[in-house]
């Protein structure tokens, strides 16, 4: 029987995602990850695989979370015009808020990894497609209303 994990996998994954988002893939060391995640290397390898697999898992989490938040923000407005206005105003507000600007994790990955890693080129393209579908659904809702 395997050992029970002594950490919250979602919480440490979120910590890794935030670190990768701040520093990028190449600039993030395993020491940075162990420090931020609060777990040791064997636990990282056991739960997530190597650094690249951990990054991929973090990027997938970001993609799903970002797409879900985008869909929710666009659906929770009285009109499509108001939905898009609020959506983009919120993006600008978040980017220029007190916290240090990090840009979009997916766009950062497109710049850093996608040009020379097919897997990340595909994953970042998928993220763009998710958002395009969400925008299209919202526009179609506006046309119908």
Order of alpha helices (4+ residues) and beta strands (2+ residues): alpha-alpha-alpha-alpha-alpha-alpha-alpha
